[in-house]
Amino acid sequence: MLDPAQLYQIDPAAPQLDEPVLIVVLDGFVDAGNAGTLAVGALRDEREPVKVASFDVDQLVDYRSRRPPLRFETDHWADYDPPALDVVVLTDTGDTQYLLLSGPEPDTQWERFVAAVGLLVEQLGVRLVISLQGIPMAVPHTRPIGVTAHATRPELVEGYSPWFASADVPGSAAALLEYRLGQAGQDALGFAVHVPHYLARSAYPQAARALLDHAGLAAELYLPTETLTRAAEQADTEISEQMAESDEVVQVVKALEEQYDQVAEAREAGSLTDGLEGGELPSGDELAAEFERFLAEGGDKGTGKSGGDKSAGDIGGGDIGGDEPPHEPPGPTNPPSPA
C-alpha cells in the first residue's frame, strides 16, 4: 500500500484540540431522506468551520461517475465547484469544539483512505469517531423514529436493541473505517436512522435531527438542531397535505402503523415472534435487498443526495403514489444495520 499520509495535508495553522470527537458523514452511499447531508448542513449552519486537514480528492474521486458542476455564462466558463473532502473544527452550542469529516465517499483506495483517517485520528488525539447516515425502512412517519446503533465495543451502544443477528449489505467506506478502527482498538460507533421507505428519496429533516440527537448524546455535545426542527415542522405539514389528497397513501401508512404497533407491543412483552403474523421476523437478507434496491433506483444519485431538491412532502417521488405498488422492505422497528 502507498503511504496513507500522502493522501492528506494538515493545515499548519489548525488549532490544537483536547481529545475531540470526530463525526464522519460521507456522500455517495445510502443516505435515505438526505439525513446525513442535512445533518452536515445543520452542523455548519451559521458556524465558521476551521480547516484542519484536506484529502487529495484527485486520488480518491472518479469525476466521471459524479461530475462536479461548472458554471457556464454566455460564452465562457465562469466558476467551478470542486469536490472537497476535509476535516474541520466546529463548535457546538455550548462552545465545545469537535471535528467533522465530510465530503464525497472515495470511489477508490478505500483501505488507503481508511488508514489515512486512522493516522489523523491518532495525530489529532481523537477519542471517539461517530458516523451518520439514513437507511430506508418499512416504518410509518407517524411513529417515533428508530435508530440502529453499531460500534467497535458493545459498551458504546448500550440501550440500543438489535433486531437481526447478521445481515450482508453493500459495503461503504464509513463502515470499513469503523471496522478497521475497531481492529486497531479505537472507539468508533455509528447511527443509521430509519427513514420511511416512501420518503427515502425526499429531504426528511426529521431523520437528520434524530441523527444529531443521538450523536450529541453519545459524544456529550450540544449539537445544533434549530434549523432542522423548523424544517421538520414544515415537512410534517406538507406530508399531512399529501396524505389528505391520497387514499392510497393513507392505506399504506395505516398498514405500516399496524405492523409497527404489533412489533412494539411484542417487544414490550419480551416476545418478538408473537408480534408478527405467523411469528416470522423480517430477515437480514430483506434489509440487504432494500439497500440494493435503493441504490439501483438512484437513491444516491451518484452524489450521496437521495432526493435532489424534493421536500418530504413529495411523497409521490418515493415508493407510493407512483405507478408501481408499494414495496415492503424489512423490519418495522429498530433493525440493526452494519452500514
N, C-alpha and C positions, 0 to 999 in steps of 0.2 A: 504493500500500500504506500502511495506517495505520502509525504509528510502532511498530516492533517492541519498543522499550524499554518501551512501556506494557503489555506482556504480563507483565512480571515485576517483582518488587521484590527488591532486595538488602538483606539484614539488615545494619544499620549496625554490629552487634557481631560480624560474621563475621570470622574470623581471616584474616590475610594469609598466602598460600602462595607458595612459590618454584617457579614453573614446574611446576604439578601436572599429573597425568594426570586426564582426565575419562572415567569409564566410564558408558556410556549403556545403559539397559535399559528399553524402553517396552512396556507391556502392550497387548494388543489385536490384534496381528498373529500370524503363525505363531510359536508357541513350543512346538514338539514336546517332549514329555517334561517340560513345565514347566521347561525348562532355565534360561531367563532368570529366571523367578520364584524358583526355588530358589537360583540364584546370588546374587540380591539378598538373600534371607534369610540366606544364609551370610555375606555381607559385613557385614550389620548385626547378626548374632548376637553378643550379649554385648559389643557396641561401641557407645558412645554417639555417635550422629550429631549433628553441629553444623550447623544450617541456615545456608546461605549465600544462597540465593535461592529464591523461590517464584513459580510461574506462576499466573496468573489462570485457573483451570480453568473458571470460568463462561463464559469466552470460547472455550474450546477443546473442551469435552466435551459430547456430546449425551447428556443424562441419560436420555432415553427409550430409547436403544439399549443402554445398560448402566446400569441403575438402581442407585444406591448404597443400601446397606442401612440401614434404620431399625428400631430395636428397639421392639416393642410389648409392654407389660406390663399385663395385665388390662383397664385402662380408659384408658390414656394412652400417648403416645409417650415412651419413656424415654431413648433415645440415638440418635445419628446418626453414622455413619462416613463423612464426606465424602471424595471423591477428592482426592488431593494429588499434585501434580507439582512436585517440589522438587529442588534441588541441595544436597547435604550434604557435609560433610567427614568422612572416616573415616580410620582409621589401619590399616596392615597389621600383620602380626605382628612386624615389625621397627621399629614406631613411625614409619614413613614416612607422611605424610599424602597423601591423594588425594581426588578429588571423585567423587561418584556422582549422576547424574541418573536418577531412576526415577519411575514412575507411569504413568498411562494415556496411551496414544498419542493425540495430539489427533485429534478427529473432523473438525475444520475448521481453516482458516487455516494449512495446512502451511507455505507459503512464509514467512508472517509468523513462525511459530514457529521455523522453521529460522534465519531472520535474527536472531531474538532470542537463540537459543543461540549463534550466531556472535558476537553482541555480548558475551555472557557469557564466551565463550572468550577474546576479546580483553581484556576488563576484568580477568579473573582470571589472565591470563598462562598459559593452558593450553598445554602443549607437545605434547600428543597426546590425541586422542579415540578411544575404543575402544567399539564397540557389540557386544552379545552377544545370541545367540538360538539356538534349536534348530530344526532342519528335519527333516521325516520323509523317510527314505531306505530303500531296499531293501537293508538290511545286517543281518547277524546280530549278536545281542548277545554272541556268543561270540568275536568278533574285536575287535582294537583299535578304539577309537572314532575315526572320522575327523572332521576339521575342515576346513571351507572357509574360507580367508582371503581378504579383499579389502581394498584400500587405495587411497589417493589417490596413492601412489607405489609402484612395483614394489619398491623397496628395503625397504619396510616389511614385505613378506611374502616375503622371500627364504627358500627352503627349503620353501615350500608349493607342491605340484604342482597345476596346474589340470587340469580334466577337459574342460569344454566351452569352445569358443571364445566362445559367446554363448548367452544364454537370456533370454527375456522372461517375467518373473514379476510377480505383483501388487505394486504399489508399497507402500512404507511410509515413515513419517516419518523413521525412522532411516536408511533408505537414501538418502532425499533429503538428509538432513543431511550424510551423508558426501560425497555428490556436490557439494553446494554448498560445503562446506568445502574440498574439493579445488580447485574453481574459484577459491577465494579464497587458495589457497596454504597452507592449514592442513593439517598432518599428521593423518590420520584413518585408521583401519582397523577392520575388523570380523571377528568369528569366528562362523561358523554350524556348530554341532556336529551331526553326523549321528546322528539317533535312529532305531533300528529302527522301521519303519513299524507293526509290530504292537504297539509300546509307546508310540506317539506321543501317545496321549491319556491316558496314565498318568503319574504322577510318576516320573521316571527320574533319580535323583540322580547317576548315573554321568556323564550328559551335562553337568550343571551343574558337576561337579568338573573335567571336561575343559575347559570354558569358562574357569574361573578359572585353571587351569594355564597355558593359552595366553595369557590376558590378562596374568597375572603375569609371564610371560617377556618379553612384548612391552613391558610398562611398567616392568620392573625393580622389581616389587613382590612382596612375600611375602604373597599373598592367603590368607585363612583357608579351609581345606577340611576341617577336622577333622569337623565335623558331617556334611558330605556324604559323607565316607569311611565313617563309621559307617552312614549311611542306605543307601549303596550296597551295603555288605555284607549288610544286611538284605534289600534288594531282590534281590540275587543269590540269596539263599536262597529267597525267595518265587517267583522265576521258575523256579528249578530244581524246586520242588514242583509248579508248574503244568505244566511240561514232563513230569514223571513221570506226570501224570494224563491226558495228551492225546497220542495218537499223531499227530494232525493237526498239533499244534504242533511236534513233533519233526521231522516230514517237511518242514514249511515252513522251519524253521531249518536243517535239513540242506541243502536246496536252495540257500538263501542262502549257506551256508558254501562250497558248491562253486563258486558263481558268484564269490564274493569271492576265493577262493583262485586261481581261474583268472586273474582280472584282476591280483591281486597278483603272481603269477608272471610274467605278461606285462610288467608294469611293471618288474620287476627285470631282465628280459631286454631291455628297451628296445623292445618291440613290443606296443603296446596292442591292435592289431587281431588279433593271434594269440591273445589271451586270452579272447575271447568266441566262442561258437558262431557260425559264419558270418562272423566278422570284423566284426560290426556293434556299434557302441557305442550306449548309450542317448543319446538326443538331448536338447538343451536344452528342446525342446517337452515332452518327458516330465516333466522337472523342473518346468516351469511348470504342467503338468496336475496333478501331485501336490500342489503348493501350493494350487491352486484346489480340489481335492478335499478337502484337509484343512480348508480354511476352510468349504466348503459343508457338510461333515458336522459342523460345530460345534466344530472343533478349538480355537478360541479362546474359545468360549462368550460372546463379546461382552465378555470381561473380560481377555483375554490369558492366561487359565489354560486349559491344554489338557487337563486331566484331572480337574478338581474335586479330590475327596479320594481318588481312586483311587491305589493304590500301583502300583509297577512290576510287582508280581505279578499284577495284574488283567489278564492277557493277553486274556481274553475281551472286555474293553472296548475292545480295539484292533481290528486288522484280521483276526485269526484267532480261531477259536473261536466265531464268530457264525454267522449264517445264510448269509452270502454267502461265495463262495470268496475266497481271498487275492488282493488286487490287487497287481500288480507295478509299483511305481514305479521311477524311474530309478536307474541307477548304483550299483554295489556299493561303490565306494570313492572318496573324495575328489572328488565332483563339485563344481565351483565354483558359487557362487550369488551373484548381485548383491544378494540380500536382506539 
